[in-house]
Amino acid sequence: MAKEKIQDAIYTRRYIYNFHYHLIWVTKYRHQTFSTKELVDEMKDILRMVAKDNEIVIEKMEVMPDHVHVLISFPPSKAPTSAIKALKGRSAFIFLKRHPEIRQSQYWGGHLWSPSYYMSTLIKSPNHLMYLFHITFIKSLIYAILVGLFAMSTQPHKF
């Protein structure tokens, strides 16, 4: 009698896993670095390359002007902090090396990303996964708008 495989699980020689992490990180000082389609596409390509080199699967990805959302999966042999370090560290190094003008004008300290990040685990079911990803994305967008409005309201008006 054949054993049934677990749906959506990844099978390797040593283990079976079904990890999915939603990861969000922001640019240093919330600079609007990825303000053009070309820069957004370039960062997406860099993140895909870094992920491939580090056994990380990017299931969904959005690069916003001042932050990144990724839905990732990786083997249990890799620590979540290692995945984060690989994605943030290597992508920053490659991007700033390709764009010395951005490094000089916005990131003179050499750090593209803020040291903080948000990470949560997700249950993998197609409808639930998309729902959670979109809700989290919408919440972060609303938060960014509110923070921007608050910052504008606390600055003195010039007449």
VOGU-3710 file (C-alpha; in Angstrom, 3 decimals, decimal comma):
1> makekiqdai> 0,000/0,000/0,000  1,486/3,332/-1,092  1,637/6,188/1,364  -0,123/9,383/0,397  2,029/12,467/0,051  1,216/15,575/2,037  -0,208/18,214/-0,269  2,078/21,247/-0,873  4,895/19,748/1,220  8,444/19,681/-0,104
11> ytrryiynfh> 10,119/16,291/0,076  13,892/15,849/0,355  16,035/12,851/1,265  16,215/13,880/4,907  12,983/15,729/5,714  9,587/16,900/4,609  8,701/20,535/5,141  6,068/23,139/4,422  7,432/26,452/5,760  6,226/29,766/4,391
21> yhliwvtkyr> 7,357/33,099/5,784  6,044/36,570/5,037  8,956/38,968/5,346  8,864/42,777/5,180  11,786/45,161/5,439  12,233/48,871/4,758  14,895/51,087/3,264  17,121/53,020/5,629  15,404/56,260/6,657  12,403/55,114/4,566
31> hqtfstkelv> 13,987/56,688/1,480  11,793/56,275/-1,638  14,612/54,494/-3,478  12,572/52,240/-5,761  10,577/55,004/-7,398  10,856/53,799/-11,008  9,788/50,579/-12,686  13,388/49,974/-13,752  14,703/50,140/-10,178  11,843/47,944/-8,915
41> demkdilrmv> 12,527/45,327/-11,609  16,246/45,442/-10,930  15,734/44,826/-7,199  13,348/41,955/-7,979  15,984/40,370/-10,245  18,667/40,817/-7,580  16,458/39,237/-4,902  15,623/36,296/-7,202  19,331/35,727/-7,876  20,251/35,925/-4,171
51> akdneiviek> 17,380/33,595/-3,271  18,439/31,028/-5,862  22,047/31,119/-4,604  20,827/30,505/-1,018  18,178/27,779/-1,500  15,354/30,234/-0,833  12,178/30,044/-2,878  10,422/33,358/-3,443  6,746/32,552/-3,872  5,474/36,144/-4,036
61> mevmpdhvhv> 7,293/39,459/-4,073  6,444/43,161/-4,131  9,051/45,912/-4,165  7,533/49,198/-3,069  9,291/52,606/-3,147  10,487/52,275/0,461  9,961/48,639/1,444  9,876/45,033/0,239  7,345/42,227/0,816  8,368/38,643/0,095
71> lisfppskap> 6,681/35,346/0,723  9,508/32,822/0,996  10,155/29,195/1,739  13,441/27,475/2,567  14,653/24,150/3,990  14,514/23,596/7,759  18,307/23,268/7,744  18,470/27,046/7,184  17,727/29,393/10,074  15,225/32,184/9,319
81> tsaikalkgr> 17,814/34,794/10,313  20,235/33,322/7,752  17,648/33,715/5,015  16,970/37,311/6,040  20,668/38,132/6,231  21,251/36,650/2,777  18,349/38,512/1,139  18,936/41,889/2,765  22,732/41,883/2,926  23,572/40,572/-0,507
91> safiflkrhp> 20,834/42,540/-2,294  22,049/45,783/-0,682  25,660/45,087/-1,628  24,799/44,342/-5,275  22,313/47,197/-5,669  24,552/49,884/-4,144  27,543/48,648/-6,142  25,514/49,071/-9,353  24,237/52,513/-8,264  27,045/54,531/-6,658
101> eirqsqywgg> 25,019/57,716/-7,256  22,200/56,387/-5,024  24,706/55,251/-2,434  26,328/58,683/-2,383  23,090/60,709/-2,268  20,911/58,572/0,050  23,011/55,893/1,740  26,391/57,443/2,474  26,741/55,011/5,400  26,583/52,105/2,962
111> hlwspsyyms> 23,366/50,577/4,342  20,428/50,277/1,932  18,104/48,543/4,389  17,033/49,398/7,906  18,297/46,756/10,369  14,737/45,882/11,415  12,269/43,561/9,692  8,904/41,875/10,181  8,504/38,133/9,740  5,515/35,846/10,208
121> tlikspnhlm> 4,734/32,268/9,308  1,832/31,376/7,042  -0,380/28,381/6,491  -0,144/27,207/2,903  -3,521/26,918/1,276  -4,012/28,793/-1,993  -6,959/30,973/-0,967  -5,814/31,538/2,607  -2,276/32,350/1,482  -3,336/34,983/-1,041
131> ylfhitfiks> -5,821/36,459/1,431  -3,183/36,824/4,167  -0,582/38,218/1,795  -2,952/40,849/0,400  -4,377/41,812/3,819  -0,887/42,275/5,244  0,142/44,281/2,190  -2,937/46,522/2,470  -2,351/47,028/6,218  1,255/48,066/5,623
141> liyailvglf> 0,172/50,430/2,844  -2,434/52,047/5,096  0,156/52,333/7,874  2,646/53,991/5,498  0,000/56,489/4,389  -0,998/57,277/7,975  2,610/57,722/9,073  3,156/60,045/6,110  0,043/62,063/6,961  1,077/62,278/10,613
151> amstqphkf> 4,545/63,482/9,634  2,972/66,122/7,370  0,576/67,278/10,102  3,378/67,762/12,643  5,453/69,955/10,355  4,808/73,710/10,494  2,863/75,065/7,552  4,430/77,725/5,363  2,083/80,427/4,132
//
